[in-house]
Amino acid sequence: MDIKYNYIHNTNDDCIFILGGTTTAADIKIIGNVCAYNGNNGLDAGGSITQYYAANNTFIDIYDSPILITAAGTVVLNNIIYISAFGEAGEHLIWASNYPVTDSTVDYNIYYLGTDSGGSGPDFLSLSTEYNFTGWQALGADTNSEIIDPHIAPTGKWTGQTILPQGSDLSNIFTQLLSQEAIWSVGNVPSLQEISIWKAGAFTGKP
């Protein structure tokens, strides 16, 4: 099953919810989606032991955990997680809930943490232990990832303006992402573009 090139905005619950049994990451590919202002998790496997392959997605101001990992062998690469402000004690950028994050592949992601507006601040969670970004990398996760501001403007396109570091080449899995001119409409797939330089996020070009 492929979940590609969607724009999900301002839902009251999870942006992308996967409910199934035991799978391999190759069975569920989540690629090139934009999730903005969602009320719960950005990507949630529903508590089931479900692997997935999540690459080149953009998550913006997700209320709870932008990415929830529930199974060993999950792959999370080249995503942008953009949080303008943290204000809730339970928020985690990534939460590996059932297995340690070291049992999955998590790397080449871009994080923007914004400001802490009174909560516990941004963090990562592996099982029940919280980590800051340095501690998270010391585990072996996100060793090629960075915390930078991609300068995403709230225009509904979320393409950003910052040149991002090189991402992981995933051309063996997919070769197209959303073009800078992509527009969503009912019944139509937005315009796509061949990837020439691999970077994080759902769009080709900048970022």
C-alpha positions as a Markdown table, in Angstrom:
| # | Residue | x | y | z |
|---|---|---|---|---|
| 1 | Met | 0.0 | 0.0 | 0.0 |
| 2 | Asp | 1.3 | 3.4 | -1.0 |
| 3 | Ile | 0.1 | 6.7 | 0.6 |
| 4 | Lys | 1.6 | 9.5 | -1.5 |
| 5 | Tyr | 1.3 | 13.2 | -2.3 |
| 6 | Asn | -1.6 | 14.0 | 0.0 |
| 7 | Tyr | -2.3 | 17.3 | 1.7 |
| 8 | Ile | -4.0 | 16.9 | 5.1 |
| 9 | His | -4.9 | 20.0 | 7.0 |
| 10 | Asn | -6.5 | 20.8 | 10.4 |
| 11 | Thr | -8.0 | 17.4 | 11.2 |
| 12 | Asn | -9.2 | 16.7 | 14.8 |
| 13 | Asp | -7.3 | 13.4 | 15.0 |
| 14 | Asp | -4.2 | 11.7 | 13.4 |
| 15 | Cys | -3.1 | 12.9 | 10.0 |
| 16 | Ile | -2.2 | 9.4 | 8.7 |
| 17 | Phe | -3.5 | 6.4 | 10.6 |
| 18 | Ile | -2.4 | 2.9 | 9.8 |
| 19 | Leu | -4.4 | 0.0 | 11.3 |
| 20 | Gly | -3.2 | -3.5 | 10.5 |
| 21 | Gly | -1.2 | -6.4 | 11.7 |
| 22 | Thr | 2.4 | -7.3 | 11.3 |
| 23 | Thr | 3.9 | -6.0 | 8.1 |
| 24 | Thr | 7.3 | -5.2 | 6.6 |
| 25 | Ala | 8.3 | -1.6 | 5.9 |
| 26 | Ala | 8.1 | -2.4 | 2.2 |
| 27 | Asp | 4.4 | -3.1 | 2.5 |
| 28 | Ile | 3.4 | 0.4 | 3.5 |
| 29 | Lys | 5.1 | 3.4 | 1.9 |
| 30 | Ile | 4.2 | 6.9 | 3.1 |
| 31 | Ile | 5.9 | 9.3 | 0.7 |
| 32 | Gly | 5.6 | 13.0 | -0.2 |
| 33 | Asn | 2.7 | 13.9 | 2.1 |
| 34 | Val | 2.1 | 17.3 | 3.8 |
| 35 | Cys | 0.4 | 17.2 | 7.2 |
| 36 | Ala | -0.4 | 20.5 | 8.8 |
| 37 | Tyr | -2.2 | 21.5 | 12.1 |
| 38 | Asn | -3.5 | 18.1 | 12.9 |
| 39 | Gly | -5.0 | 17.5 | 16.3 |
| 40 | Asn | -3.2 | 14.3 | 17.4 |
| 41 | Asn | -0.3 | 12.4 | 15.9 |
| 42 | Gly | 1.0 | 13.1 | 12.4 |
| 43 | Leu | 1.7 | 9.4 | 11.5 |
| 44 | Asp | 0.3 | 6.8 | 13.8 |
| 45 | Ala | 0.2 | 3.0 | 13.4 |
| 46 | Gly | -2.7 | 2.7 | 15.8 |
| 47 | Gly | -1.0 | 0.7 | 18.5 |
| 48 | Ser | -0.6 | -2.3 | 16.1 |
| 49 | Ile | 2.8 | -3.8 | 15.4 |
| 50 | Thr | 3.0 | -2.3 | 12.0 |
| 51 | Gln | 6.2 | -1.4 | 10.1 |
| 52 | Tyr | 6.1 | 1.3 | 7.5 |
| 53 | Tyr | 8.5 | 3.3 | 5.3 |
| 54 | Ala | 8.0 | 7.1 | 5.7 |
| 55 | Ala | 10.1 | 9.3 | 3.5 |
| 56 | Asn | 10.1 | 12.9 | 2.3 |
| 57 | Asn | 7.0 | 14.0 | 4.2 |
| 58 | Thr | 6.5 | 17.4 | 5.8 |
| 59 | Phe | 4.8 | 17.7 | 9.2 |
| 60 | Ile | 3.8 | 21.1 | 10.5 |
| 61 | Asp | 2.6 | 22.0 | 14.0 |
| 62 | Ile | 1.3 | 18.5 | 14.9 |
| 63 | Tyr | -0.4 | 18.7 | 18.3 |
| 64 | Asp | 1.1 | 15.4 | 19.7 |
| 65 | Ser | 3.8 | 13.2 | 18.2 |
| 66 | Pro | 4.5 | 14.0 | 14.5 |
| 67 | Ile | 5.8 | 10.4 | 14.0 |
| 68 | Leu | 4.9 | 7.4 | 16.2 |
| 69 | Ile | 6.9 | 4.2 | 15.6 |
| 70 | Thr | 5.3 | 1.0 | 16.9 |
| 71 | Ala | 7.4 | -1.7 | 15.2 |
| 72 | Ala | 11.0 | -2.6 | 14.9 |
| 73 | Gly | 12.2 | -2.3 | 11.3 |
| 74 | Thr | 10.3 | 0.9 | 10.6 |
| 75 | Val | 12.1 | 3.4 | 8.2 |
| 76 | Val | 11.9 | 7.2 | 8.7 |
| 77 | Leu | 14.1 | 9.2 | 6.3 |
| 78 | Asn | 14.2 | 12.6 | 4.7 |
| 79 | Asn | 11.2 | 14.1 | 6.6 |
| 80 | Ile | 10.7 | 17.7 | 7.8 |
| 81 | Ile | 9.2 | 18.1 | 11.2 |
| 82 | Tyr | 8.4 | 21.8 | 11.8 |
| 83 | Ile | 7.0 | 22.8 | 15.2 |
| 84 | Ser | 6.6 | 26.6 | 15.7 |
| 85 | Ala | 6.0 | 26.4 | 19.4 |
| 86 | Phe | 5.8 | 23.7 | 22.1 |
| 87 | Gly | 3.3 | 24.1 | 24.9 |
| 88 | Glu | 2.1 | 20.7 | 25.9 |
| 89 | Ala | 3.9 | 18.4 | 28.3 |
| 90 | Gly | 3.2 | 15.3 | 26.2 |
| 91 | Glu | 4.7 | 16.3 | 22.9 |
| 92 | His | 7.5 | 14.3 | 21.3 |
| 93 | Leu | 8.9 | 14.8 | 17.9 |
| 94 | Ile | 9.3 | 11.1 | 17.4 |
| 95 | Trp | 8.1 | 8.4 | 19.8 |
| 96 | Ala | 9.3 | 4.8 | 19.4 |
| 97 | Ser | 6.6 | 3.3 | 21.7 |
| 98 | Asn | 7.0 | -0.5 | 21.6 |
| 99 | Tyr | 10.6 | -1.1 | 20.6 |
| 100 | Pro | 13.8 | 1.0 | 21.1 |
| 101 | Val | 14.4 | 3.5 | 18.2 |
| 102 | Thr | 17.7 | 1.7 | 17.6 |
| 103 | Asp | 15.6 | -1.2 | 16.1 |
| 104 | Ser | 14.4 | 1.1 | 13.3 |
| 105 | Thr | 16.1 | 3.3 | 10.7 |
| 106 | Val | 15.6 | 7.0 | 11.5 |
| 107 | Asp | 17.9 | 9.5 | 9.7 |
| 108 | Tyr | 18.4 | 12.4 | 7.4 |
| 109 | Asn | 15.4 | 14.3 | 8.9 |
| 110 | Ile | 15.1 | 18.0 | 9.5 |
| 111 | Tyr | 13.7 | 19.3 | 12.8 |
| 112 | Tyr | 12.6 | 22.8 | 13.6 |
| 113 | Leu | 11.7 | 23.1 | 17.3 |
| 114 | Gly | 10.4 | 26.7 | 17.5 |
| 115 | Thr | 9.9 | 28.1 | 20.9 |
| 116 | Asp | 8.9 | 26.4 | 24.2 |
| 117 | Ser | 5.7 | 28.2 | 25.3 |
| 118 | Gly | 5.6 | 26.8 | 28.8 |
| 119 | Gly | 5.6 | 23.0 | 28.4 |
| 120 | Ser | 8.3 | 20.5 | 28.8 |
| 121 | Gly | 10.0 | 21.5 | 25.5 |
| 122 | Pro | 10.8 | 19.4 | 22.5 |
| 123 | Asp | 12.1 | 16.0 | 22.9 |
| 124 | Phe | 12.3 | 12.4 | 21.6 |
| 125 | Leu | 11.0 | 9.3 | 23.2 |
| 126 | Ser | 12.3 | 5.8 | 23.0 |
| 127 | Leu | 10.1 | 3.4 | 25.0 |
| 128 | Ser | 9.6 | 5.4 | 28.2 |
| 129 | Thr | 12.9 | 7.4 | 28.2 |
| 130 | Glu | 13.0 | 11.0 | 26.9 |
| 131 | Tyr | 16.1 | 12.4 | 25.1 |
| 132 | Asn | 17.1 | 15.7 | 23.8 |
| 133 | Phe | 18.5 | 15.8 | 20.3 |
| 134 | Thr | 22.1 | 15.2 | 21.4 |
| 135 | Gly | 21.1 | 12.2 | 23.5 |
| 136 | Trp | 18.9 | 10.9 | 20.7 |
| 137 | Gln | 21.8 | 11.0 | 18.2 |
| 138 | Ala | 24.1 | 9.3 | 20.8 |
| 139 | Leu | 21.7 | 6.3 | 20.6 |
| 140 | Gly | 22.4 | 6.1 | 16.9 |
| 141 | Ala | 19.2 | 7.7 | 15.6 |
| 142 | Asp | 19.3 | 10.8 | 13.3 |
| 143 | Thr | 23.1 | 10.9 | 13.1 |
| 144 | Asn | 22.9 | 12.7 | 9.8 |
| 145 | Ser | 19.8 | 14.8 | 10.7 |
| 146 | Glu | 19.9 | 18.5 | 11.7 |
| 147 | Ile | 17.9 | 21.1 | 13.6 |
| 148 | Ile | 17.5 | 24.1 | 11.3 |
| 149 | Asp | 14.7 | 26.5 | 10.4 |
| 150 | Pro | 13.5 | 25.8 | 6.8 |
| 151 | His | 11.5 | 29.1 | 7.0 |
| 152 | Ile | 8.3 | 27.5 | 6.0 |
| 153 | Ala | 5.7 | 30.2 | 5.4 |
| 154 | Pro | 2.0 | 29.5 | 6.2 |
| 155 | Thr | 0.9 | 29.8 | 2.6 |
| 156 | Gly | -0.7 | 26.4 | 2.2 |
| 157 | Lys | 2.2 | 25.1 | 0.1 |
| 158 | Trp | 4.9 | 24.6 | 2.7 |
| 159 | Thr | 7.8 | 24.6 | 0.3 |
| 160 | Gly | 10.1 | 26.7 | 2.5 |
| 161 | Gln | 13.0 | 28.9 | 1.6 |
| 162 | Thr | 16.1 | 27.4 | 3.1 |
| 163 | Ile | 18.6 | 25.3 | 1.2 |
| 164 | Leu | 18.6 | 22.1 | 3.2 |
| 165 | Pro | 21.5 | 19.6 | 3.6 |
| 166 | Gln | 21.8 | 16.6 | 1.4 |
| 167 | Gly | 19.3 | 13.8 | 2.1 |
| 168 | Ser | 19.4 | 10.1 | 1.6 |
| 169 | Asp | 19.1 | 8.9 | -2.0 |
| 170 | Leu | 16.0 | 6.8 | -2.2 |
| 171 | Ser | 15.8 | 6.4 | -6.0 |
| 172 | Asn | 15.5 | 2.7 | -5.6 |
| 173 | Ile | 12.1 | 3.3 | -4.0 |
| 174 | Phe | 10.7 | 6.4 | -5.8 |
| 175 | Thr | 11.9 | 9.1 | -8.2 |
| 176 | Gln | 9.3 | 11.9 | -8.0 |
| 177 | Leu | 8.1 | 14.4 | -5.4 |
| 178 | Leu | 5.7 | 17.3 | -5.4 |
| 179 | Ser | 6.8 | 20.1 | -7.7 |
| 180 | Gln | 7.1 | 23.7 | -6.4 |
| 181 | Glu | 4.0 | 24.5 | -8.4 |
| 182 | Ala | 1.9 | 21.6 | -7.0 |
| 183 | Ile | -1.8 | 22.4 | -6.4 |
| 184 | Trp | -4.2 | 20.0 | -4.9 |
| 185 | Ser | -7.7 | 19.7 | -6.3 |
| 186 | Val | -10.4 | 17.0 | -5.9 |
| 187 | Gly | -9.8 | 14.0 | -8.0 |
| 188 | Asn | -6.5 | 15.2 | -9.4 |
| 189 | Val | -2.9 | 14.3 | -8.4 |
| 190 | Pro | -0.8 | 17.4 | -7.9 |
| 191 | Ser | 2.0 | 18.1 | -10.3 |
| 192 | Leu | 5.1 | 16.0 | -9.7 |
| 193 | Gln | 8.8 | 16.5 | -10.6 |
| 194 | Glu | 11.7 | 14.2 | -11.0 |
| 195 | Ile | 14.1 | 14.4 | -8.1 |
| 196 | Ser | 17.5 | 15.8 | -9.1 |
| 197 | Ile | 18.9 | 16.5 | -5.6 |
| 198 | Trp | 17.8 | 14.4 | -2.6 |
| 199 | Lys | 16.8 | 16.6 | 0.4 |
| 200 | Ala | 14.2 | 16.4 | 3.2 |
| 201 | Gly | 10.5 | 17.3 | 2.8 |
| 202 | Ala | 7.7 | 16.6 | 0.4 |
| 203 | Phe | 8.7 | 19.0 | -2.4 |
| 204 | Thr | 11.5 | 19.1 | -4.9 |
| 205 | Gly | 13.8 | 22.1 | -5.1 |
| 206 | Lys | 13.9 | 24.3 | -2.0 |
| 207 | Pro | 13.9 | 22.8 | 0.6 |
